[in-house]
Amino acid sequence: MDLQQIKQRFAIIGNFPGLDRAIDIAMQVAPTDLSVLISGESGTGKESFPQIIHSLGVRKHGPYIAVNCGAIPDGTIDSELFGHEKGAFTGAHESRKGYFEVANGGTIFLDEVAELPLSTQVRLLRVLETGEFIRVGSSKVVKTDVRIVAASNLDVAQAIKIGKFREDLFYRLNTVPIQIPSLRERGNDILLLFRKFAADFSERYRMPAIRLEEEARQVLVNYEWPGNVRQLKNVTEQLSIIEQEREITGPVLLNYLPDYHKTRLPALIDKDKVNEDTFNSEREILYKVLFDMKSDMNDLKKLVAQIMEKGIESSSIEQENEGIMKRLYATVDDLADKVDQPISHQMTTKPGRDEENILDTEEIVEESLSLEDKEIELIIKALKKHNGKRKYAAQDLGISERTLYRKIKEYDID
């Protein structure tokens, strides 16, 4: 069974390379009995991958049980997973098999595994190492033969650091890691998913399918989607039911995305979520903003030069033009310095400089020219990252393909 057949069978939509890679790993590991840990944000569709692994493996005729570890109270999780004997606790009127006993010969999917209490993690580790467990209220060892596939939307490494997850259990579960990309990373896959959901809801509610105008398409692709595919499906359903017009405009779509930001700058939007990796990424975006500003100011400089060439000699106008240019270039210089400062300093330092600290215009122009080197470096880096695919490189840089083509031609980049 090839990749496209797997996508059709399990209703997986999209062509993002990271998604294809995750499916490919699941297909390769399926015939083995290795434990798998699936990582990804909530709503990315992690539940499809254990089904792929189970259906393509030697256990496909055995039972498949999915357990949401975060939805079971701590006091009953051991009983649910490993079973209990009659009278083991209040309300235990009869013996009961747990999920590991019922799934014998098959696969058990432990979703949100990082939510397990530490005491339950010890029991789970024993199952992974020996295939044995003990029911609650019993002293008899029970053998089971199950394949364990786990998933988590939390940072398990961070949970280990703060003592909420056992490191030895992590290494046993993480024999084969699979990383599911977030929706915001998947670019045009967002539009494919929207069309699929719109068609599904059109059929379900017996009404014409909604469509997106170009502005709405841009909003959809640029949105952060904290709830990922689940949120996109929910928004599509709301639009399908509530909106009378079947052609959805950008302003209408924004009503369903109250936390939408036109630029993806979480380092400036939510400083509580900033880490070193995030800031390194946002620094590149800030450089891009500076490049655009520099371009605008170069145009303004040309305009001022044209005015002066036409013979407008008024000293007041010349002084005003000169003042404008100095202030604009000083602003770029100020922002460029801030980009290279630590994030904590950026959050506390107010913009602006004293008049006496403004650099000479020629020195500022030289500094601005160094930004061109940064721009070329970022473009080359993005192109290499996406194997020369300009469409994805433009998305990564946060600019349009048209702008990227123009920049490549302007800088003569191969």
C-alpha positions, 0 to 999 in steps of 0.5 A: 500500500503506497502513501496515497492509498494510506491517505485515502483509507484514513482520510488524511488530507495534505501534501506537506513534506513533514506530514508525508514523512510521518506517514512513511515512518508509521508505514515502515514501523508497522510490521515490527513490534517496536513501541512508538511515541507520537508527538504533536500539538492538540488537534493535529490528528495524532489518532490516525497514526496508531490506526495506520500502524495497527492496520498494517502490522501483524496484529491487525486481526487482534483488538485495537483499544484507544485510551485517553489517559488525560480523561481518566481520574487518577484514582481509577486509572490503574483499575481501567488499565490493569483491571481489579479484583472484587472488593479491591476498593469501594464499588468493586462488586466484581472482578474486571479486566483492564485494557491491557488484558482485553487488548492481548494480542493487539494494539493499545493506543495511550493518548496523552500519556504524559498525563499518567500519574507517576505510580501508573507510569511504574506499572506501565514500564513493567508491562513494556519490559516484561509484558506482566502486570498485577490487577488492583487488589490482587497478587497474581501476575498476569501476562499480556502481549500487546503493542503500545503506541503512545501520544502526547501533545506536551513536551515530554522532555520538559515533563521529565525535567520537572519530575512529572514523567519518568525518563526510563519510561520515555526511552522505552516508549520513544523507541520510534518517534513520530512528529506530527506537524502543526497546521500552521506549518502546512501552508496550502494544506490548510486550503485543501482541508478547508475545501474538504470540510466545506464539502462534507458540511455541504452534504451533511446540511444539504446546502451549497458549499462555502467558498473563500475569496482571495483575501479570506484565503490569505487570512486562513493561511496566515492564521496561527491555528492554535487548535490545529485541524480540529479548530479549522474544522470547527470554524468551517462548520460555523461558517457553513451554518451561520453565514447566508452568503456562500462566498466568504470574505476576509472581514467575515472570516476574521469574525470567527478568528478573534485572536488573529494577528496579521504577522506571526511575531509571538515574541512580540505578541506573547512574551510568556511563550518566548524561548531561545528557539522562538526568538531566533525564528522571530529575529529573522522575521524582524530582519525582513520587516527592516528590509521592507522599511529600508526599501521604502526609505530608499524610495523616499530618498529618491523622491527627495532627490528628484524634488531637489533636482527640479530646483526647489531650493527653499532652505526650509524644505531642504532642512525638512527633507534632511530631518525626515531622512535622518529620523527614518535612518536613525529608526532603522539603526535603532531597530537593527541594534535591538534585533541583536539584543537579548529578548529580555532587553527588547521587552523593557527598552523603549524605542527612540534615541536622543538627538545627539546620538543620531549617526551621520547619514553616510554611516547609516546608509552603510549600516543599511547596506549591511542589511542587504547581506542579511536579506540575501542570507535569509533568502538562500537559507530558506531556499536551501531548507525547502530544496529550492522550492520558492513557494515554500521558501516564500511562506517561510519568509512570510512574503509573497512568491512574487516578492521572492522572485523579485528579490532573487532577480534583484540579488542575482541568487542562483 
